[in-house]
Amino acid sequence: MRIFYFAISLMLSAQVSAWSNHTLVTHQLVATLPQVRDAAPVEVESLNSFLLANESELELFLSQQESWMRENLWHYAPRPESLAFRANGKENDIRTRFTHAIRINPNAKLPLYLQLLPGDKRQQPEIDFTLVSTLADSDSQGDVQFVQLMPEDKVAPQDVVSTASVEPDYGLDIGLFTDSNTDYGKVYGFGEQPFGNPNLEYGTQAPFHMGFYHESPIVYAFGGFLKRTYPEYRIQLYKQLSEFAFAQGHDYWGWRFMGWGLHYIGDFSNPYHVMPVPGNSTIETLRVGLLNMLDFPDAQDNAIQLASNRHTVLENFQSLVMTQAYLEQNLEHPTIQALTRHDEAREFNNDHIVTVISQHAYDMGHEIHDVLERTMPEKYVDDPTVEYSDLNARASLQETVLKTSGEDGFNALVHIITDLLGGFSENGASYVEAILSAKTFQNDQAKLD
């Protein structure tokens, strides 16, 4: 158990972020869903305004939601009763009461803003990354542009959703464990961080953005801590909050909560978020852990470095090819086409989060590992003495892949990313349509009343 824990938890610390810019991934999906694309512009509303307008209803809703989570989730850490949302009419602490009740980082910025697609221009003033995120490192986001919104502005729902789909990477899930050295982490009820590195800024969000539902019994026998993951909680939390906001007539927050939930479904389209170490068998991982316990740490250090490099180079390439496609307005690019919806999606069932949504990426985990080895320079993905992020190789990565493996290799990498994004398209559309079906039902019931 101890061998397996140290081997896996350290490897996972290097695999926290999935796609580097979820707006690139989410936008085409929602822009081609008629229910989103054709929806009327909504009035922008601050979080405090939404909470104050629905304070009494939220108290009942969040209480019912907590009961539902305890009864239905595959693994759930119950919310302490002291954090239950109480309606007291006070504006000065309503945001804290809410963020504590849903157990997100109370210091999350949550401004009114849009994150633009590459090449997009808006009349609103630009704002800095520091006004959007709690994180100090903005370099990982590339050249991302934000513009400010104001209360009562009108905005297209597809822009709200695609912007919101990045927000969980901007600090919502940071510092939530008892060993995170935060006041709120000590009272949230999640215990000590089950894996990842609590000393890394991004590392504390790992158990909320990774879900391991398809491992063999021996993996869970040696690493029961792998069950202590919470993306299912987040996906259900934001789905139900979105439905609540729509039911109360606060559509801006209905769309924004929807985007938050889509983030985690997007994470589940990346193999590095649904299996412990893509490319490694269980036996290999146990061997690495055993060598480490016998004071031969090189194997484990190497495995950590390789996993980190492969994950980073995959998301760098994905971001670059999609950014170029948007700049060129090339909607026929395979990655964009993978996200373009033509048909209704599979009906969403609550158990799909565990049984279906992460399955596709899990099945492709070893294949993505093999493709990266074939298409990337050896020092990027197979040299544990190299820290890929230190190479400053991102800007020229597409040219490097072409030089290394030719057009066939370049296209193979685009193809497998397209396949992964196709999985997100199906699962994301299912999620969106489930929320909007509930909204339609609520509207029909209101008309009957």
Residue pairs with C-beta under 8 A, 6 or more apart in sequence:
1 222
1 223
1 224
2 293
3 222
3 286
3 289
3 290
3 292
3 293
4 219
4 222
4 223
4 285
4 286
4 289
5 195
5 222
5 223
5 225
5 289
6 289
6 292
6 293
6 300
7 285
7 286
7 288
7 289
7 292
7 300
7 303
8 195
8 223
8 226
8 276
8 277
8 285
8 289
9 194
9 195
9 196
9 225
10 197
10 300
10 304
11 276
11 277
11 285
11 300
11 303
11 304
11 307
12 195
12 196
12 206
12 210
12 276
13 195
13 196
13 197
13 200
13 203
13 206
13 304
14 304
14 305
14 307
14 308
14 311
15 206
15 210
15 272
15 273
15 307
15 308
15 311
16 196
16 200
16 202
16 203
16 205
16 206
16 209
16 210
17 140
17 169
17 202
17 209
17 311
17 315
18 209
18 266
18 267
18 269
18 270
18 272
18 273
18 315
19 25
19 266
19 267
19 269
19 270
19 315
19 318
19 319
20 140
20 141
20 142
20 315
20 316
20 318
20 319
21 141
21 142
21 144
21 166
21 319
21 323
22 162
22 165
22 166
22 169
22 262
22 263
22 266
23 115
23 117
23 144
23 162
23 163
23 165
23 166
24 117
24 118
24 319
24 322
24 323
24 326
25 165
25 266
25 269
25 322
25 339
25 421
25 424
26 161
26 162
26 165
26 259
26 262
26 266
26 428
27 117
27 158
27 162
28 331
28 336
28 339
28 340
29 339
29 340
29 341
29 424
29 425
29 428
29 429
29 432
30 36
30 37
30 157
30 158
30 161
30 162
30 432
31 37
31 158
31 162
32 339
32 340
32 341
32 342
33 341
33 429
33 432
33 433
35 432
35 433
35 436
36 157
36 158
36 161
36 432
36 436
37 158
39 156
39 157
39 158
41 154
41 155
41 156
41 157
42 154
42 155
42 157
42 160
42 251
42 252
42 255
43 151
43 152
43 153
43 154
43 251
43 252
44 112
44 149
44 150
44 151
44 152
44 153
44 154
44 155
44 252
45 151
45 250
45 252
45 253
46 112
46 151
47 95
47 98
47 110
47 253
48 91
48 94
48 95
49 151
50 245
50 250
50 252
50 253
51 58
51 94
51 95
51 98
52 91
52 94
53 248
53 250
54 244
54 248
54 250
55 87
55 89
55 94
56 87
57 244
57 248
58 85
58 87
58 98
58 244
59 84
59 85
59 86
59 87
61 240
61 244
62 84
62 85
62 101
62 102
63 84
63 85
65 237
65 240
66 78
66 79
66 84
68 236
68 240
69 76
69 78
69 79
69 233
69 236
69 237
70 76
70 78
72 236
72 350
73 232
73 233
73 236
74 213
74 227
74 232
74 354
75 227
75 228
75 229
75 230
75 232
76 233
77 189
77 190
77 191
77 228
77 230
78 189
79 101
79 103
79 188
79 189
80 187
80 188
80 189
82 187
83 100
83 101
83 103
83 187
83 188
83 189
84 101
85 97
85 98
85 100
85 101
86 97
88 97
95 106
96 106
99 105
99 106
99 108
100 106
100 184
100 187
100 188
102 237
102 241
103 176
103 188
103 189
103 190
104 172
104 173
104 176
105 134
105 171
105 172
105 173
105 174
105 175
105 176
105 184
106 184
107 134
107 171
108 134
108 167
108 170
108 171
108 172
109 131
109 132
109 133
109 134
109 170
109 171
110 167
111 127
111 131
111 132
111 148
112 148
112 149
112 150
112 151
112 153
113 127
113 131
113 132
113 146
113 147
113 148
113 149
113 163
114 122
114 124
114 146
114 147
114 149
114 155
114 159
114 160
114 163
115 132
115 144
115 145
115 146
115 162
115 163
115 166
116 122
116 144
116 145
116 146
116 147
117 162
117 326
118 143
118 323
118 326
118 327
119 326
119 327
119 329
120 145
122 147
124 147
124 148
124 149
124 153
125 147
125 148
126 145
126 146
126 147
126 148
127 146
127 147
127 148
128 146
129 138
129 141
129 144
129 146
130 138
131 146
132 146
132 170
133 169
133 170
133 171
134 170
134 171
134 174
135 170
135 171
135 174
135 201
135 202
136 201
137 201
137 202
142 319
142 323
142 394
149 155
155 252
157 251
157 255
160 252
160 255
160 256
160 259
161 255
161 256
161 258
161 259
161 262
161 432
162 259
163 259
164 255
164 256
164 257
164 258
164 259
164 260
164 262
164 263
165 259
165 260
165 262
165 263
165 266
166 263
167 259
167 260
167 263
168 205
168 208
168 209
168 234
168 260
168 263
168 264
169 205
169 263
172 205
172 260
173 204
173 205
173 208
173 209
173 234
174 180
174 201
174 202
174 204
174 205
175 181
175 182
175 184
175 185
175 204
176 182
176 184
176 185
176 188
176 190
176 204
176 205
176 208
177 185
177 188
177 190
177 191
177 192
177 193
177 198
177 204
177 207
178 185
178 186
178 190
178 191
178 192
179 185
179 192
179 193
179 198
180 193
180 198
180 204
181 198
185 204
190 207
190 230
191 228
193 203
193 204
193 206
193 207
194 207
194 225
194 226
194 228
194 229
195 206
195 207
195 225
195 226
195 228
196 203
196 204
196 206
196 207
197 203
198 204
207 228
207 229
207 230
208 229
208 230
208 231
208 233
208 234
208 264
209 231
209 264
209 267
209 273
210 229
210 231
210 267
210 273
210 274
211 229
211 231
211 232
211 268
211 273
211 274
211 353
211 354
211 358
212 219
212 226
212 227
212 229
212 274
212 275
212 276
213 274
213 354
213 355
213 358
213 362
214 274
214 275
214 358
214 359
214 362
215 226
215 275
215 276
216 282
218 282
219 226
219 276
219 282
220 226
220 227
222 286
223 276
226 276
231 264
231 267
231 268
231 353
232 353
232 354
234 260
234 261
234 264
235 261
235 264
235 265
235 353
235 431
236 350
236 353
237 261
238 257
238 258
238 260
238 261
239 257
239 258
239 261
239 431
239 434
239 435
241 253
241 257
242 253
242 254
242 255
242 257
242 258
242 261
242 435
243 254
243 435
243 438
243 439
243 442
245 251
245 252
245 253
245 254
245 257
246 254
246 435
246 438
246 439
246 442
247 438
247 439
247 442
254 435
254 439
258 431
258 432
258 435
261 431
262 428
262 431
262 432
265 357
265 424
265 427
265 428
265 431
266 424
266 428
267 273
268 274
268 357
268 358
268 361
268 424
268 427
269 360
269 361
269 420
269 421
269 423
269 424
269 427
270 314
270 315
270 361
270 420
271 278
271 361
271 362
271 364
271 365
271 368
271 369
271 420
272 278
272 307
272 310
272 311
272 314
273 358
273 361
274 358
274 361
274 362
274 365
275 362
275 365
276 285
277 285
277 303
277 307
278 307
278 310
278 365
278 366
278 368
278 369
279 310
279 365
279 366
279 369
279 370
280 288
280 303
285 303
287 299
288 299
288 300
288 303
289 300
291 297
291 298
291 299
291 300
292 299
292 300
301 384
302 384
303 384
305 384
305 385
305 386
305 387
306 381
306 382
306 384
308 387
308 388
309 380
309 381
309 386
309 387
309 388
310 369
310 372
310 381
312 388
312 389
313 372
313 376
313 380
313 381
313 388
313 397
314 368
314 372
314 417
316 394
316 397
317 397
317 398
317 401
317 413
317 417
318 335
318 417
320 394
320 397
320 398
321 333
321 335
321 398
321 414
321 417
322 333
322 335
322 336
324 330
324 398
325 331
325 333
325 335
325 336
326 336
330 336
331 337
331 340
334 414
334 415
334 418
335 414
335 417
335 418
335 421
337 418
338 418
338 419
338 421
338 422
338 425
339 421
339 422
339 424
339 425
340 425
341 425
341 429
344 429
344 433
345 426
345 427
345 429
345 430
345 432
345 433
346 352
346 426
346 430
347 430
347 434
348 430
348 431
348 433
348 434
352 427
352 430
356 427
357 427
360 420
360 423
360 427
361 420
361 423
364 416
364 419
364 420
367 416
368 416
368 420
371 412
371 413
371 416
372 381
372 413
373 381
373 382
374 405
374 409
374 412
375 401
375 404
375 405
375 409
375 410
375 412
375 413
376 400
376 401
376 404
376 405
377 400
377 404
379 386
379 391
380 386
380 388
380 391
380 393
380 400
381 388
393 400
398 410
401 409
401 410
401 413
402 409
402 410
405 412
